[in-house]
Amino acid sequence: MSEIKRCFWANDPIEAKYHDEQWGRPEHDDQKIFEMLILEMFQAGLSWRTILVKRNNFRNAYDQFDYHKVANYNQNKIEELMSDPGIVRNRQKVNASINNAQEFLKVQAEFGSFDQYIWHFTNFKTIDHRIDSNNPAPAKDELSIEISNDLKKRGFKFVGPVTIYSLLQSIGIINDHELSCDFHFINF
């Protein structure tokens, strides 16, 4: 049996599991999209591995990323989150996560689902950047800038184009699996 060829960054068990089971696969479940939005927001300035290690703690602290509950977090819940060593304790990001849950609900009301909103930017198709050593993945692109600007106009926080690009990769809107990766051409 041959060894699985993965993208260069998936080089330890936790990263390989995320790479093989989730990253780049089209996601249409609003709760899972919200989870990735919040995790990508908290990742800014940190390694993705740090977030993956803390992911289960985030799920527990954030009520399994139930955005209805997160939208209603009060000061007591904010203090509970700020005292939780299992997550990234950044008050601005904690406050932004609550704000973003509230805005997420508004987008759902307007579009029927956040999935419909986020995927409409590509006419519900995945973009393949055909990544390899001669053509590395960018940190952001025109699409992530467009979506970032739109989200900011809608009141979202901590949704810069780099964060949004990472979100788009994680939910399969952008396929940045390297051409040499066994997962690049899989039709999810």
C-alpha positions as CSV (number, residue, x, y, z in Angstrom):
1,M,0.0,0.0,0.0
2,S,1.4,3.4,-1.0
3,E,1.6,6.3,1.4
4,I,-1.0,9.1,1.0
5,K,0.4,12.2,-0.7
6,R,-0.8,15.3,1.1
7,C,-0.3,19.1,0.9
8,F,3.0,20.2,2.3
9,W,1.5,21.7,5.5
10,A,-0.3,18.6,6.7
11,N,2.7,17.0,8.3
12,D,1.6,15.9,11.7
13,P,-1.4,13.7,12.8
14,I,-3.8,16.5,13.8
15,E,-3.1,18.5,10.6
16,A,-3.3,15.3,8.4
17,K,-6.7,14.4,9.9
18,Y,-8.0,17.9,9.2
19,H,-6.5,17.9,5.7
20,D,-7.9,14.4,4.9
21,E,-11.3,14.7,6.4
22,Q,-12.4,18.3,6.1
23,W,-10.1,20.9,4.4
24,G,-11.2,21.8,0.9
25,R,-14.4,19.7,1.0
26,P,-17.5,21.7,0.0
27,E,-19.4,22.5,3.2
28,H,-23.0,23.5,3.1
29,D,-24.1,23.1,6.8
30,D,-24.5,26.6,8.3
31,Q,-23.4,25.4,11.8
32,K,-20.2,24.0,10.4
33,I,-19.6,27.1,8.3
34,F,-20.1,29.2,11.4
35,E,-17.6,27.0,13.3
36,M,-15.0,27.6,10.6
37,L,-15.7,31.3,10.5
38,I,-15.1,31.6,14.3
39,L,-12.0,29.3,14.3
40,E,-10.5,31.2,11.3
41,M,-11.2,34.4,13.1
42,F,-9.4,33.2,16.3
43,Q,-6.5,31.8,14.2
44,A,-5.4,35.3,13.0
45,G,-1.9,35.8,14.3
46,L,-1.5,32.1,15.5
47,S,-0.7,28.8,13.8
48,W,-3.6,26.8,12.5
49,R,-2.2,23.8,14.5
50,T,-2.8,25.8,17.7
51,I,-6.5,26.2,16.8
52,L,-6.8,22.5,15.8
53,V,-5.4,21.4,19.1
54,K,-7.9,23.6,20.9
55,R,-10.8,22.9,18.6
56,N,-12.7,20.5,20.9
57,N,-12.3,23.0,23.7
58,F,-13.7,25.7,21.5
59,R,-16.7,23.5,20.6
60,N,-17.5,22.9,24.3
61,A,-17.0,26.5,25.2
62,Y,-19.1,27.8,22.3
63,D,-22.0,25.4,22.7
64,Q,-21.0,23.3,19.7
65,F,-21.0,26.5,17.7
66,D,-24.7,26.9,17.9
67,Y,-24.8,30.5,16.5
68,H,-28.3,31.1,18.0
69,K,-26.8,30.6,21.4
70,V,-23.6,32.5,20.7
71,A,-25.7,35.5,19.4
72,N,-27.2,35.7,22.9
73,Y,-24.1,35.4,25.0
74,N,-24.1,37.9,27.8
75,Q,-21.3,39.4,30.0
76,N,-21.3,36.4,32.3
77,K,-20.6,34.1,29.3
78,I,-17.9,36.5,28.0
79,E,-16.1,36.3,31.4
80,E,-16.5,32.5,31.4
81,L,-14.9,32.4,28.0
82,M,-12.1,34.7,29.0
83,S,-11.3,32.5,32.0
84,D,-11.2,29.3,29.9
85,P,-7.6,28.2,29.3
86,G,-8.7,25.7,26.7
87,I,-9.5,28.4,24.1
88,V,-7.7,31.5,22.8
89,R,-8.6,34.2,25.3
90,N,-8.7,37.4,23.4
91,R,-11.5,39.7,24.5
92,Q,-11.8,41.5,21.1
93,K,-12.2,38.2,19.3
94,V,-14.6,36.8,21.9
95,N,-16.7,40.0,21.5
96,A,-16.4,39.7,17.7
97,S,-17.5,36.1,17.8
98,I,-20.8,37.1,19.5
99,N,-21.2,40.1,17.1
100,N,-20.6,37.8,14.1
101,A,-23.2,35.3,15.3
102,Q,-25.7,38.1,15.4
103,E,-24.7,39.2,11.9
104,F,-24.7,35.6,10.7
105,L,-28.4,35.3,11.7
106,K,-29.2,38.5,9.7
107,V,-27.5,37.0,6.6
108,Q,-29.5,33.8,7.1
109,A,-32.7,35.9,7.2
110,E,-31.8,37.7,4.0
111,F,-30.5,34.8,2.0
112,G,-32.3,31.8,3.5
113,S,-29.0,30.4,4.8
114,F,-25.4,31.6,5.2
115,D,-24.5,28.8,2.8
116,Q,-26.5,30.4,0.1
117,Y,-24.8,33.8,0.8
118,I,-21.2,32.6,0.9
119,W,-21.5,30.2,-2.1
120,H,-23.3,32.7,-4.3
121,F,-20.1,34.6,-4.8
122,T,-18.8,31.7,-7.1
123,N,-22.2,30.7,-8.5
124,F,-22.1,27.7,-6.2
125,K,-18.9,26.3,-7.8
126,T,-15.5,25.5,-6.3
127,I,-12.5,27.5,-7.6
128,D,-9.4,25.4,-8.4
129,H,-6.2,27.4,-8.1
130,R,-4.0,24.5,-9.3
131,I,-1.4,24.9,-6.6
132,D,2.1,23.5,-6.9
133,S,5.7,24.5,-6.1
134,N,5.7,26.9,-9.0
135,N,2.2,28.4,-8.1
136,P,1.8,28.5,-4.3
137,A,-1.5,29.4,-2.7
138,P,-1.9,33.1,-2.1
139,A,-2.8,34.5,1.3
140,K,-5.7,36.3,-0.2
141,D,-7.3,36.9,-3.6
142,E,-9.9,39.1,-5.3
143,L,-12.7,36.8,-4.1
144,S,-11.6,37.0,-0.5
145,I,-11.3,40.7,-0.7
146,E,-14.8,41.1,-2.2
147,I,-16.4,38.8,0.5
148,S,-14.4,40.5,3.3
149,N,-15.6,43.9,2.2
150,D,-19.2,42.7,2.0
151,L,-19.0,41.1,5.4
152,K,-17.5,44.2,6.9
153,K,-20.3,46.3,5.4
154,R,-22.8,43.9,7.1
155,G,-21.1,44.5,10.5
156,F,-18.9,41.4,10.8
157,K,-15.6,41.8,12.7
158,F,-12.2,40.2,12.3
159,V,-13.0,39.1,8.7
160,G,-10.1,40.5,6.7
161,P,-9.3,39.0,3.3
162,V,-6.6,36.6,4.7
163,T,-9.1,35.2,7.2
164,I,-11.8,34.9,4.6
165,Y,-9.4,33.3,2.1
166,S,-8.6,30.6,4.8
167,L,-12.4,30.2,5.4
168,L,-13.0,29.7,1.7
169,Q,-10.3,27.0,1.6
170,S,-11.7,25.3,4.7
171,I,-15.2,25.1,3.4
172,G,-14.2,24.0,-0.1
173,I,-15.1,27.2,-2.1
174,I,-11.5,27.3,-3.0
175,N,-9.6,24.1,-3.8
176,D,-5.9,24.7,-2.8
177,H,-4.9,21.1,-2.5
178,E,-1.6,20.9,-4.3
179,L,-1.6,19.1,-7.7
180,S,0.6,16.4,-6.2
181,C,-1.8,15.8,-3.3
182,D,-4.0,12.7,-3.5
183,F,-7.0,14.9,-2.5
184,H,-6.7,17.5,-5.3
185,F,-8.8,15.7,-7.8
186,I,-11.2,13.9,-5.5
187,N,-14.8,14.9,-6.4
188,F,-16.3,15.5,-3.0
